[in-house]
Amino acid sequence: MALDGNFDTAVEAVWKNVSAERIAELVVGLVDIPSPTGEEAALAVWAADELNTHGVPARVQWLDDRQANTVGEITGRGGGEDVLLYAPIDTLTVGDADEDVPWVGPSLRPDMKPQAKVVGDHVLGLGASNPKGHAACVMAAAEAIAATGLDLPGSVIVGLGAGGMPTNGRTTRGLTRHNTGQGAGCSFMLEQGVWADHAVIAKPGWAVAWEEVGLCWFEIDIEGGFSYVGSRHRMPYRNAIAGASKVVLALEEWFDCYSVRHTDGLVAPQGIVSSIESGWPRMSSVTPAMCRIHVDLRVSPRTPITEVRREFGAAMTEITGRNPDLKVTWRSTLTIPGTATAQDEPVVRAAVESWEAIEGTPHHPITANSGATDANILRQKGIQTARIGMDRIGPDAPLPLDFPSGMNTVDLREAVRLTKHLVRTAITLTSRQA
């Protein structure tokens, strides 16, 4: 089917090949294959097979024997610009009680398991919305374009990336590589020959976003004394865990002030103390010589990483100044700058125009965001990128909204809308002259 200058007719023709039934099939298939970070290979193979079966030439791109991306391409006839439709495919948690419990709760809820369940207009299961429902929309958009036989000047590239979650490598089940998350699959994909003029990443939020936060991770060591409960009253005593509690509480207050200072544009960078390491659970009679706490501090695209490190260092100096009994050292362990795409870039304009065409109202962005995605990797590599996704589940969902249910429950009506948006945006961008 040729465009023949009739853009709206072409879009409507492709939209006829978008169905909730097919998206549901994709979500169920994606959820039913476990894909914790570092172990996405089986899912990447399945996704490539599905794309090939439905008219989108695709291949598996291996990072190692357990981790892989899926890459597909509807090759244009030439003379147009290329667009990458991208989504990650790894889940934030594992779906295995041995790794997840008790940190996700006392047990795994049904939506926390890699077992899909269709309930009316919703699909439940680990990652059913984020990221797998969004990956399903990317696949469905490409399949619909291929099924229509639309003769586009530019190419539509599908990228389903491993390692998109904010985690370093897991070391369970024989896994050894530490750089499996934080956009590892996306970075590898681009380094290994996948490229485009524009990229659209499908991640949650029914509005177009053109910027997002980066992140700095810090380790803080609080020194104490290795001692014994029977000797507490007989010799010098300094409990590292008690000292760490002072640092944690002070940082929790500081995070609020930090966020206020750096809130602007679409972002409101947040900070958290995420974990604590100290002592021997088997030996409650002794105190450890050190307690380590871990911090995630989000970064505005307008704040250099070096400035964030200095700001954090000043906070630590102030905290120890108020607590002279503390002996503290800290270091940064992860740095990903925040990034932005100019609002007048074609990919942002096309995404906004598609949103407005579907909604019939002027676009209004979502502000105060503190979530980071592989959009940072795409922009750092030089590809102008827009983000668009699905809205949160509503009151008719089969379980109430909380953080895990928002990740693990997808509304198929929202998925159809997102898929149509991706179709329209892809046609717009691949119709541009190169």
N, C-alpha and C positions, 0 to 999 in steps of 0.2 A: 504494500500500500504506500503510495507516494504522498508526501505532504501536500503538494500542489498549492502551496500558499494558504491552505485552509487549516490553520492550527487547531481551532476548536473542534473541527470535525475529526481530526486525527486523534486528539485527546479523548474525545467521547468514544471513539472506536476502540481505543485501548482500554478505557475504563470498563467497557462491556465484558472484558476478559478478567476483571478483578472480582473475586467472589469470596464471601466469608467462609464458604465451605472449603475452598482450596487453602485459604490462610489457616483455617483450623487444622487441616491435615498437616501443614508445614509445622505449626506450633507443636502439635502432638508428637510428630517425628523428631523435632529438635529437642523437646523436653525428655523424651523417653531414652535418649542416649546421653548418659552422664558426661559432662565436660567441665570438671573443675579445672582451674588454671594449671596448665602444664600437662593436661591429659585430654586435649581436644581432638586428637587425631581421628578417632572413630567417627565423631560427629562431622568433621571436615570431609571425610570420605563419603558419608551419607549425603551431605549437602551437595557435593559435586555430582554425585549420581543423580540426585533429584533434578538439579539444574539441567544436566545433560538430557535427561529423559523428557524434560519439558521445553526443549528447544534453545537452551542457553548453553553454548559450549563452555565447559568448566574443567578445572583440574585441581588437584591437591598440591599444595605447596608445603613441603615438609621442613620444619625447623629441627626436629630430631625424631627419634622413633616413637615418641608419644605426643608430640605437639605439632600441629599443622594448621595452615590457613586453607580456605577455599577461594579460588579466583575464577570468575566467569567473565565472558565478554560477548556482547552483541556488537560485532564489528560494523562500523559505519561504512558508507560507500566512499567516503573521502571528502575533504573540503570543509568539514565541520569540527567543532571542538569536542573533546572527550570529557565525560563526567564519571566519577567514581561514586557509586552508591555503597556505603560502608556500614557495617555493624560488627561488633565483637560477638563471640559465641561462648565464652567461658562464664561460669557461674561464680558468684561471689563466695558462696559457701559450697560445701562438697556434696551434701546430701547423704552423708554417711555419719551415723551417730557417733562412731568412734572418733571422728575428727571435729564434729560440730557441737556435740553436747558436752558440757552444759552451757557453752558460751552463747548458743542461740536460744537457750531455754532448757527446761528440764527434760524435754524430749523433742523429737522432730514432728512438727505438725504435718498434715498431709501435703500442704503446699510447699513444704521444705524438702520434699523428696523428688527425685528425678522420675516421676511417674505421672503422666498427664491424665487429667480428668476433665471432660467437657461437661459443663453445667449451664445449659441454656446458651446465652450469648457470651459465656466466659470459659476460659481454659485455665485450670489450676495446675501447678507443678513447678518444680525448682527452675527459676529463671524464665517462667512462661511469658512474662512481660519484658523484663530487663535482665539479659539482653535478647532472649530468644524470640519473643514476640516481635521485636524490632528487626531482628535478622530475617524472620519470616516475611515481614513486609518488604524488605529489600529484595528477597528472592521472588516474591509474588509480583512485584513491580516489573522486574526483568522478564519473568515468564510471560506476563501480559503483553509487554512490548514485543517479545519474540512471537507470541501466538498471533498477533495482529499482522505480522510481516511488515511492520512500518519501516520504510526506507529512509533511514536517518543519515544525514551527512557525517555526524560524529559518532563515536562509539560509546556505548553504555557498558561500564565495567562494574562487576559485582565483586566486592571485597568482604569476606567474612573472616575476621581476624581472631586468632588465638591471643591469649594473654592480655585482654583488655581491662581486666579488673585491677583495682588499686592494691596489689599484693606483691610481695616478693615470693620467690619460689618456695613451694612446699617441699618438705624433706621426708615425707612419709612414703610408704609403698615403694621404696627404692628410688625415689626421685632425688636427683643430685644438683640439677642446674638451678642457680639462684635467680637468674634474670628471665623468668617466665611470664611475669606480669608487667604492669605499668606500660602497656603498649608495645610489648616485645614483638608480637605478631604483626602489628601494623607497621612498625619500623622495618622489620624483615621484609614484609611485602613490598614496600617502596624501594628498599635497597636491591631487591631481586627483580627489578624490571617492570613493576606495575606502576603506572603513572597516568595522570590525567590533568586537564586544564583546571578542573573544578572538582570538589568533593562535597558530598552531602552525607553527614553521619546521622544515622537513626538512633536516637537515644531519647529518654523520656522528656516530656514537656511539649504540649500542643501550642507552640509558638516558635518562631524562627529565632535562633540565638547565633550571634556572630562573634561572641567572645566568651571565655570561661576562665576559671581560676586554674592556677598550677598548684603545686604542693611542695612543701619542705617537710622532711621527716627528721626528727632529732632523737638522739639517745641522751639521757641524763643519768649520770651515776652519782649516787649519794653515798658517801663513805660512812661506815659505822664500825663497830667493834665486834669481832668474833668472840662470843662470850657464852656463858652458861647460866641458866636460870638460878642454879644453886649458888652462883658466885656474884649475882647482880649487886648485892649489898656489901660485898667484900673487896671489890676492885673497880677500876674505871669502867663505866657502862655508857655506851652510846648506840642506840638502836637505829640502824640505817632505815628501817621501815617507818619508824616514827618520824625520822627526818624527812623521808620522802613524802609523807602525808602533808607536811608544811609546804613543800614545793608544789605538790599537786593542787592544793587548795588555792595557793597564790596564783598559779597559772590559770586556773579556771576563772578567776576574776580578771586576770590580764587579757584572756582571750576576748572577753566582751569588749574591752576598750580597743583592742587591736582591730576587731571587726568594724567598729564604728569609724575608726580612722581610715579604713581602706574600702569602705562601701561607696561605690559609685558605678555609673554605667549599669551593666546587667548583673554585677557581682556584689556579694557581701561575704568576703572570705572569713571562714570560721576556723577554730582550732579545737582540738580535743587531746586529752591524755587517753591513750588507747589501751595500754597494757602495762603491767608491772611484773618484773622478774626479781625474785629474791628468796633466799633460804631453801631449806629442805623440808618438804611436807612430811617426810618420814621421821623427822627429827625436830619435833616442836620444842625441845628443851634448850635449843641454842639460838642465838641471834647471828645473822650473817654479817660479814664485813662490808657488804655493799648491797644496795638496792638500785635497780635500773628501771627507769620509766621511759616510755615511748610516746612521742608527740607527733601528731599530724597538724601542720599549720598551712592553711590554704593561702594562695598568693594571687593578688590582683594582676591582670595582664599589664598594668601600668606600674608595677613595683618590681624592680630588679631583684634577683635572688640574693645578690650581695647585700642589698639594703635590708631584706628580710632577715638574713643571718645576723646583721648588726643589731637590728631591732630586737630580735630574740635574745641576743647576747646582753643587751642593755637590760632587758627584763630579768634575766638570770642574775646579773650583777646587783640589781635593785633588791631582788628576793633574798639573796645571800647577805646583802648589807643589812637587811632587817632581821636576819637570823644568823648572827656571827658564829653560832655554834655549828653551823652546817659546813661540811666540806663537799663541794660539788664540782664536777667536771661535765662538760657536754660536747657533743659533736653532731654535725649534720650527717645523715645517712642516705638521704635521697633528695634530689632536686629536679623538679620539672617546672619550668617557667609557665606562667599563664600566657595565653595567646589571644589575639584578636584578628578578625578580618574586617577590613573597612566596609562600612554599610553600603557604599556605592559600588562594591565589587559585583560583577554579574551574578555570581552564585547566590549572594544575599538578596539581590534584587529579584532574581527568578524565584527563590524560595518564598519571599514575602508576597510576590504577585500571585503565586499559586495558593498560598494561604488565604489571601483576600478573595480570590476567585471562588474558593470552596466555601468560605464563611460568609461572603457577601458583605463584609464590614472591613473598615480599615484595620490593619494589623496592629496589635498591641503586644509588645514583648513581655516575657516574664522576667522580673527583676529579682535582686537579692539572691542570686544563685551562688552555691558553694560547691557544686559537683564538678568533677573533672572527668574528661573522657579522652579517647584517642584523637579527638579533634586537635588537641595540643600537639600530638605527634605529626598529624597531617600538615598543620600550619608550620611547625618547625622545619619540616622538610621542604616547604615552599609551595604547598598546594592551598589555595584559598578555599576555605571550608565554611559551610553553614550547617547548623544542627537543627533537627526537627524531630518530634516524636509524638507519642500518645499521651493523652491526659491521664490523670489518676483514675482508678476505679471509683465508681459512684456508689450510692446507697443501695442499688439493686444487685451489687456483687454478692456472691455466695458467702463471703466472710468480710468482717469489718476491715477498713483500711488501717494498716500500720506499716512500718517499714518493710518487713518481709512480705506481707500480702501485696504491697505495691510492687515489689519485685516479681512476685510469683503468681500473679493473677492478671490475665490479659482480657480486655473487653474486645471482642471481635468486631464490634461496630467501630470502635476507635481504630482498630487495625485496618479496616477497609478504608477509612478516611485517610490515614497516614499513607497507605499504599497508593491511593489516588494522587495524593500530594507528590509523592516521589515520582510517579509517572509523569505528571505535568511538568515538574521541575526538570526532570531528565530530558524530556522532549524539547523544552525551551532551550536548555544549554547545548544540547547536541545539534540544534538547528542553527546555532551561531556560526558564522564563517570563521574558519581558522586563519 
